[in-house]
Amino acid sequence: MASSPLVLGPMLRYTDETCAAVWVETATDAEVSVHADGRVWRTRTFTVHGHHYALVELDELTPGAVLPYEVRVGGTLVWPEADATLPAPVIATPAPERRLRMAWGSCRTSVDHDAAGNRRHGVDAMRTFALALGEDSSLRPDLILLLGDQVYADVTTQPMQDFIAQRRDIEQPPGEELKDYEEYAHLYRLAWSDDANRWLLSTVPSAMIFDDHDVRDDWNASLDWKKQMEATSWWHGRIVAGLASYWVYQHLGNLSPAERAEDEIWQRVLAHTGPDELDLSTVLDDFADRVDREPTTYRFSYRRDFGDIRLVVVDSRAARDLTPTARALVDATEWAWLDAQLQGGVRHLLVATSLPYLLPIGLHHVESWDEAISQGAWGRRAARVGERLRQMVDLEHWAAWQNSFQALARVITEIADGGRGTAPDTLMFLSGDVHFSYIAEVDRSRGSRILQAVCSPVRNPLPRVMRWFSVVMSYGVARPIGALVARSAKVPDPPFEWSTVKGPWFDNNLSVLQDTAGGLQLTWHTGVVEDGEERHPRIDEVSRIVVGPRTAVESRTSAR
């Protein structure tokens, strides 16, 4: 049987009322065309390190339309596949009056969906949602937002290790971790090629942002961490391949047509008119090297508006300032952009950051204390201990960057009090990373409600011993003890208090946020295997909350 000219995709990326983008990876240089609504849009592939890609831009679409579509490569129909069992993929453009419905989550490993894979990694919540959507189109979200660790470049699966071993000595650094672009390309293929998830990403628009495992655990945790990596023989190749492949596989599709037109790499694609396929290998490698050295020269963060709901997606990894005297989770250039996006005058303001802004309060205090001693509050010896602890147990969320935490606290309080335009009903952080889910709220009696929602993992559960550790570190006696040690290192108190409304729970989850007449409704969904049907799990609701203006109606349901 001949191999398909389509390697990966199609993936439906940025979509609004009148336009859409369809991304593909193909086997060879070719013309790629998308056929929908009696029209055809065409483009030619570009290449990166021997891999061929296209992003087809569709325009002048009808708002509120649901358009079945086909993809052809070199004139050959490649999607939908002839033996497809799921519904035909569609491009659904939102109507102006439509209320936002968005699926979101983070942290997903790519292993088989059989008994062995499900026993070790749990049921894939994204695949479960895809299968449920295939049976009930009313579940369709307007967007699926993936908040980091879409791929794991440092903790690889056996199929990925088998691929690495075919190319190089896996006993030599970086061993089982990724080394170059070719290995990243294979990792993305493993992540997005199973039947149900591939179909989901072909029929629901997606937006993404990286977190540490997309590159390496604790990526940019501190200047010491970065120096340790740069002293290795392999780090430079890893970070260049990681950022270059991220631009191709994730970031390009996040951009609106106007943003793509201004992007320095995409401008080269648009300007290319020669007879040969455009090769961006050197261009992207140079770009990635520069962005790692000078993060202020490029922005991975972006903003989306859905009527009177604003979504701001924040890069909390590549844009860090690691300079000891100016240490910040987002550097000055990134902060200026973020500050400009954080305004009132919208009904709901959603801030998506892979790392939770509001950790459980006990853990917040522990992280702020560790930052202080790592920076020398208790002397050099304690600083070395603090740095080891930071890297050992991942103490590097917003709480561990107090300058950034306090600055953002001032901004969101100003927004919630109506100091930046009409106060939103809700100001909500959406995050992942920590491998447990919860929702917390700032204690306020007026103005906007400020909340933190976390959905993590989609498929990568914490070992049970780590679950107990997370609970102990986050709740109970951790709160007063954490506050005491933080004050002992002269860490300023947070400018407000918050508490956990629901959670934590540790299921593999995908969350759905829906704008309703009563407020923002959030549900968390997991997959349950019945009668040995490992590849066809049943979707189960784990938790639900409705966040209205100054009220909350909540319930917890479970059929398990």
C-alpha positions in Angstrom: 0.0 0.0 0.0 1.4 3.4 -1.0 2.2 5.8 1.8 0.1 8.9 2.1 1.5 12.3 0.9 0.1 13.7 4.2 2.4 13.1 7.1 0.6 15.0 9.9 -2.5 17.1 10.2 -4.6 18.7 8.9 -4.8 21.0 11.9 -7.4 23.7 12.0 -5.7 26.7 13.6 -6.6 30.3 14.0 -10.3 30.8 13.0 -12.6 33.7 13.3 -15.9 34.8 11.8 -14.5 35.2 8.2 -11.1 33.4 8.0 -9.4 30.1 9.0 -5.9 28.5 8.7 -5.3 24.9 7.9 -1.8 23.5 8.7 -0.3 20.3 7.3 3.0 18.4 7.1 3.5 16.6 3.8 5.9 13.9 2.6 7.4 16.0 -0.2 7.3 19.4 -1.8 3.8 19.9 -3.1 0.9 22.2 -3.7 -1.6 21.9 -0.8 -5.3 22.9 -1.4 -8.3 23.2 0.9 -11.7 22.8 -0.7 -14.8 24.1 1.1 -18.1 25.8 0.2 -17.5 25.4 -3.5 -14.1 27.3 -3.3 -10.5 26.3 -3.3 -7.5 27.9 -1.5 -4.0 26.9 -2.5 -0.4 27.3 -1.3 2.9 25.6 -1.7 5.0 23.9 1.0 8.1 25.3 2.6 10.8 23.0 4.1 12.7 22.9 7.4 15.5 20.3 7.8 14.0 18.1 5.1 10.4 18.3 6.4 7.7 19.9 4.3 4.9 22.2 5.7 2.1 24.4 4.5 -0.4 26.7 6.2 -3.3 27.4 3.9 -5.1 30.7 4.7 -8.9 30.7 4.0 -10.6 34.0 3.7 -14.0 35.6 3.0 -15.9 32.9 4.9 -19.5 33.3 6.1 -19.9 34.0 9.8 -21.8 31.3 11.7 -21.2 28.7 8.9 -20.3 25.0 9.4 -18.4 24.0 6.3 -17.2 20.4 5.6 -13.8 20.6 3.9 -11.3 18.5 2.1 -7.5 18.7 1.8 -5.6 17.7 -1.3 -1.8 17.3 -1.6 -0.6 17.5 -5.2 -4.1 17.0 -6.3 -4.6 13.8 -4.3 -7.4 13.7 -1.7 -5.7 13.1 1.7 -8.4 14.3 4.2 -10.9 13.0 5.2 -9.4 9.6 4.8 -11.4 7.0 2.8 -11.8 4.7 5.7 -12.6 7.4 8.3 -15.0 6.3 11.0 -15.5 9.8 12.6 -17.6 12.5 11.0 -16.3 14.7 8.2 -14.1 17.5 9.4 -15.6 21.0 9.3 -14.6 24.6 9.6 -17.1 26.2 12.0 -16.9 30.0 11.9 -18.4 31.7 15.0 -21.4 33.9 14.6 -21.1 37.4 16.1 -23.7 36.7 18.8 -22.3 33.2 19.8 -21.3 32.7 23.4 -17.7 31.3 23.8 -17.3 27.6 24.5 -13.6 26.7 24.9 -11.9 23.4 25.8 -8.5 23.7 27.6 -5.9 21.8 29.5 -2.2 21.0 29.7 0.4 18.2 30.1 -0.2 15.3 27.7 2.1 12.4 27.1 1.8 10.4 23.9 1.6 6.6 24.5 -0.7 3.9 23.2 -4.3 3.9 24.1 -4.3 0.2 25.1 -4.5 -1.4 28.5 -0.8 -1.0 29.2 -0.8 2.7 28.2 -3.9 3.4 30.2 -2.7 1.6 33.2 0.6 3.6 33.3 -0.6 7.0 32.0 -4.4 6.9 32.6 -7.0 7.4 29.9 -6.3 10.3 27.5 -8.9 13.0 28.4 -8.4 14.7 25.0 -9.1 11.5 23.1 -12.1 10.9 25.3 -13.5 14.3 24.5 -12.8 13.8 20.8 -14.8 10.5 20.7 -17.6 12.1 22.6 -17.7 15.0 20.1 -17.7 12.5 17.3 -21.0 11.2 18.7 -22.5 14.5 19.7 -21.7 17.6 17.7 -23.4 19.9 20.3 -20.2 19.4 22.4 -18.2 21.3 19.8 -16.0 24.1 21.3 -15.0 27.2 19.4 -11.4 26.6 20.5 -9.2 24.1 22.2 -6.4 25.9 24.2 -3.4 23.8 25.1 -1.4 25.3 27.9 2.0 23.6 27.7 3.8 20.3 27.6 2.1 19.4 24.4 5.2 17.2 23.9 7.8 15.9 26.3 11.3 16.4 24.9 13.0 15.3 28.1 10.9 12.3 29.4 10.5 10.2 26.2 8.3 7.2 25.5 9.6 3.9 24.3 8.6 4.6 20.6 10.5 7.8 20.8 13.5 6.1 22.3 13.4 3.5 19.6 13.5 6.2 17.0 16.5 7.9 18.7 18.4 4.7 18.9 18.1 4.2 15.2 19.9 7.5 14.6 22.6 7.8 17.3 24.1 6.2 20.4 21.4 6.6 23.0 24.0 6.0 25.7 25.7 9.3 24.8 24.4 12.7 25.9 21.6 13.7 25.7 20.7 10.1 25.9 16.9 9.4 25.8 16.2 13.2 25.5 15.8 15.0 22.2 18.8 16.3 20.4 17.8 18.0 17.1 15.0 19.0 14.8 14.6 15.6 13.2 13.8 14.1 16.6 11.3 17.0 17.4 9.5 16.3 14.2 9.1 12.7 15.1 7.9 13.6 18.6 5.2 15.8 17.2 4.1 13.1 14.9 3.8 10.7 17.8 1.8 13.3 19.8 -0.8 14.2 17.1 -1.2 11.2 14.8 -3.6 8.9 16.7 -7.0 8.7 14.9 -9.3 10.5 17.4 -7.0 13.3 18.4 -5.9 13.9 14.8 -9.6 14.2 13.8 -10.3 16.5 16.8 -7.5 18.9 15.8 -8.7 18.8 12.2 -12.2 20.0 13.1 -11.7 22.2 16.2 -9.5 25.4 16.0 -6.5 25.2 18.4 -4.3 27.6 20.2 -1.2 26.7 22.1 1.7 27.9 24.3 4.7 26.0 25.5 5.8 25.1 29.0 9.1 23.6 30.2 8.8 20.0 29.0 8.3 21.2 25.4 12.0 22.0 25.8 13.3 20.6 29.2 12.1 20.3 32.8 12.5 23.7 34.6 13.4 25.5 31.4 14.8 28.9 32.5 14.1 28.3 36.2 17.1 30.5 37.1 20.4 31.8 35.8 22.1 28.9 37.5 19.9 26.5 35.7 20.7 28.1 32.3 24.4 28.1 33.0 24.3 24.4 33.8 22.6 23.7 30.5 24.9 25.9 28.5 27.9 24.0 29.9 26.7 20.8 28.3 27.7 19.6 24.8 24.1 19.3 23.6 22.0 22.1 25.0 22.5 24.6 22.2 21.2 22.1 19.6 18.2 21.3 21.9 17.1 24.9 22.4 17.5 25.8 18.8 15.6 22.7 17.6 12.9 23.2 20.3 12.2 26.9 19.5 12.4 26.4 15.7 10.0 23.4 15.8 7.7 25.3 18.2 7.4 28.1 15.6 6.5 25.6 12.9 4.2 23.1 14.8 2.6 25.4 17.4 3.2 29.1 17.2 2.5 29.8 13.5 -1.1 28.7 13.8 -1.7 30.9 16.9 -1.4 34.0 14.8 -4.2 35.9 13.1 -3.8 36.8 9.4 -2.6 40.3 10.4 -0.1 39.0 12.9 1.2 36.4 10.4 1.7 39.2 7.9 3.9 41.0 10.4 5.9 37.9 11.5 9.5 38.0 10.3 9.6 34.4 9.3 6.2 34.3 7.6 7.2 37.3 5.5 9.8 35.2 3.9 7.2 32.6 3.0 4.9 35.3 1.5 7.8 36.8 -0.5 9.0 33.6 -2.0 8.2 33.3 -5.7 11.1 31.1 -7.1 10.7 27.7 -8.8 12.3 25.8 -5.9 10.7 25.1 -2.5 11.6 27.7 0.1 14.0 26.2 2.7 13.7 27.9 6.1 16.2 25.7 7.9 19.0 28.2 8.4 16.5 31.1 8.9 14.7 29.3 11.7 17.9 28.1 13.4 19.3 31.6 13.4 15.9 32.9 14.7 15.8 30.3 17.5 19.4 31.0 18.5 18.7 34.7 18.7 15.4 34.4 20.6 17.1 32.2 23.2 20.0 34.8 23.6 17.8 37.9 23.3 14.2 37.1 24.2 13.1 40.7 23.9 13.5 40.4 20.1 10.4 38.3 19.6 7.0 37.7 21.3 5.3 34.3 21.6 2.4 35.7 23.7 -0.8 36.6 21.9 -4.3 37.9 22.4 -7.7 36.8 21.2 -11.0 38.6 21.5 -14.3 36.7 21.4 -16.9 39.4 21.4 -16.7 41.0 24.9 -14.4 38.2 26.2 -10.7 38.7 26.0 -8.2 35.9 26.2 -4.5 36.8 26.8 -2.1 34.0 26.4 1.2 34.6 28.2 4.7 33.2 27.5 6.0 32.5 31.0 9.1 30.5 29.8 11.1 32.1 26.9 10.5 35.7 27.9 12.1 35.5 31.4 14.7 37.9 32.6 17.2 35.8 34.5 19.5 38.6 35.5 19.9 38.5 39.3 19.3 42.3 39.7 16.2 42.3 37.4 14.9 38.8 37.8 11.4 38.6 36.3 9.0 35.9 35.0 8.4 38.2 32.0 11.0 40.6 30.9 10.5 44.4 30.5 9.5 44.2 26.9 7.0 41.4 27.5 5.7 43.1 30.5 4.9 46.3 28.6 2.9 44.3 26.0 1.1 42.3 28.8 0.3 45.5 30.7 -1.3 47.0 27.6 -3.5 43.9 27.1 -4.8 43.8 30.6 -7.6 46.3 30.5 -11.2 46.6 31.7 -14.1 47.3 29.3 -14.7 43.6 28.7 -17.2 41.3 30.4 -14.7 38.5 31.1 -10.9 38.8 31.1 -9.1 35.4 30.7 -5.4 35.3 31.3 -3.9 32.0 30.2 -0.4 31.2 31.6 1.0 27.7 31.7 2.2 28.2 35.3 -0.6 29.0 37.9 -0.6 32.5 39.1 -2.4 31.7 42.3 -1.0 28.5 43.8 -2.5 26.9 46.8 -1.4 29.4 49.5 0.9 27.1 51.4 2.8 26.3 48.3 2.9 29.9 47.3 4.6 30.8 50.6 7.1 28.0 50.2 8.1 29.1 46.7 8.4 32.7 47.6 10.7 31.7 50.6 12.8 29.5 48.4 13.3 32.4 45.9 14.4 34.7 48.7 17.0 32.3 50.1 18.2 31.3 46.6 18.8 35.0 46.0 20.9 35.3 49.1 18.5 36.3 51.9 20.1 33.8 54.3 23.7 33.9 52.9 25.6 32.0 50.2 25.4 28.5 51.7 21.6 28.7 52.1 21.4 30.1 48.6 23.0 27.0 47.2 20.6 24.8 49.1 17.7 27.0 47.9 18.8 26.6 44.3 19.0 22.8 44.6 15.6 22.7 46.2 14.1 25.0 43.5 15.3 22.6 40.7 14.6 19.4 42.6 10.9 20.1 43.3 10.0 22.6 40.6 9.6 25.7 42.9 9.5 28.2 40.0 5.9 29.3 39.4 4.8 32.9 39.6 5.2 32.8 43.4 8.9 32.2 43.0 9.2 35.5 41.0 7.9 37.9 43.5 8.7 41.0 41.5 6.5 39.8 38.7 3.8 38.4 41.1 3.5 41.6 43.0 3.5 43.8 39.8 0.7 41.6 38.2 -1.2 41.7 41.5 -1.3 45.5 41.4 -2.5 45.4 37.8 -5.3 42.9 38.3 -6.5 44.6 41.4 -6.7 47.9 39.5 -8.7 46.2 36.7 -11.0 44.6 39.2 -11.6 47.9 41.0 -12.5 49.6 37.7 -9.3 51.6 37.4 -8.6 50.5 33.8 -12.1 50.9 32.4 -15.3 49.2 33.4 -14.5 46.3 35.7 -15.1 42.9 34.2 -17.5 40.5 35.8 -14.7 38.0 36.0 -10.9 38.1 35.8 -9.8 34.4 35.6 -6.4 32.8 35.2 -6.3 29.6 33.3 -3.3 27.4 33.9 -1.8 23.9 34.0 1.7 22.4 34.8 1.1 21.2 38.4 -0.6 17.8 37.6 -3.6 18.5 39.8 -6.7 20.6 39.1 -8.4 23.1 41.3 -10.1 26.5 41.4 -9.2 29.2 43.8 -10.6 32.7 44.4 -9.3 36.0 45.8 -11.2 37.2 48.8 -13.0 40.3 47.6 -16.4 41.8 48.4 -16.6 44.2 45.5 -15.6 44.7 41.9 -14.5 41.9 39.6 -14.2 38.3 40.9 -10.6 37.2 40.6 -10.1 33.4 40.2 -7.5 30.8 39.3 -8.6 27.7 37.4 -6.2 24.8 36.7 -6.6 21.8 34.4 -3.7 19.5 34.6 -2.9 16.9 33.4 -4.7 15.9 30.2 -2.7 12.7 30.3 0.2 12.4 32.7 -1.0 11.7 36.2 1.2 12.2 39.3 2.3 9.1 41.1 0.2 8.6 44.3 3.1 9.4 46.6 3.5 12.7 44.8 -0.2 13.4 45.2 0.1 13.3 49.0 3.2 15.5 48.8 1.3 18.1 46.7 -1.6 18.1 49.2 0.7 18.4 52.2 2.8 21.2 50.6 -0.4 23.1 49.6 -2.9 22.8 52.4 -3.3 22.4 56.1 -0.2 23.3 58.2 1.6 24.3 55.0 -0.3 27.6 55.1 0.9 29.0 58.5 4.3 27.4 58.3 4.8 28.6 54.8 3.8 32.2 55.8 6.2 32.0 58.8 9.3 31.0 56.8 8.4 33.5 54.0 8.4 36.3 56.5 11.6 35.0 58.0 13.3 35.7 54.6 11.6 39.1 54.4 9.3 38.2 51.6 6.5 40.7 51.4 3.0 39.4 52.1 0.7 39.0 49.1 -1.4 42.1 48.5 -4.6 40.0 48.8 -5.7 36.6 50.2 -7.2 33.7 48.3 -8.4 30.3 49.1 -9.2 27.1 47.2 -12.9 26.9 46.2 -12.7 23.3 44.8 -10.0 20.7 44.6 -7.5 19.4 44.3 -8.3 16.4 42.1 -5.8 14.3 40.2 -7.7 12.8 37.3 -6.6 13.1 33.7 -8.8 16.0 32.7 -9.9 18.3 29.9 -11.8 21.3 31.0 -14.5 23.2 29.1 -15.2 26.9 29.8 -18.6 28.1 28.6 -20.0 31.6 28.7 -23.6 31.3 30.0 -26.3 33.7 31.0 -25.4 33.0 34.7 -21.7 33.5 34.3 -18.7 31.4 33.3 -19.4 27.7 33.7 -16.3 25.4 34.0 -16.5 21.6 33.8 -13.7 19.1 34.1 -14.0 15.8 32.2 -12.1 12.5 32.3 -12.3 9.2 30.5 -13.6 5.9 32.0 -13.0 2.5 30.5 -15.9 0.1 30.6 -16.1 -3.5 29.6 -12.5 -3.5 28.5 -13.1 -0.9 25.7 -9.7 0.7 26.2 -9.7 2.7 23.0 -13.3 3.9 23.4 -13.6 5.4 26.9 -16.8 7.0 28.2 -16.6 10.7 29.1 -17.3 11.5 32.8 -17.8 14.8 34.5 -15.4 15.2 37.4 -16.3 18.7 38.6 -18.4 21.7 37.8 -18.6 25.3 38.9 -20.6 28.4 37.6 -18.9 31.7 38.4 -21.4 34.5 38.3 -21.0 38.2 39.3 -20.2 37.9 43.0 -21.9 34.5 43.4 -20.9 30.9 42.8 -23.2 28.0 42.3 -21.2 24.7 42.3 -21.7 21.0 42.4 -19.5 17.9 42.1 -20.7 15.0 40.2 -19.2 11.6 39.4 -20.6 8.5 38.0 -17.6 6.4 39.0 
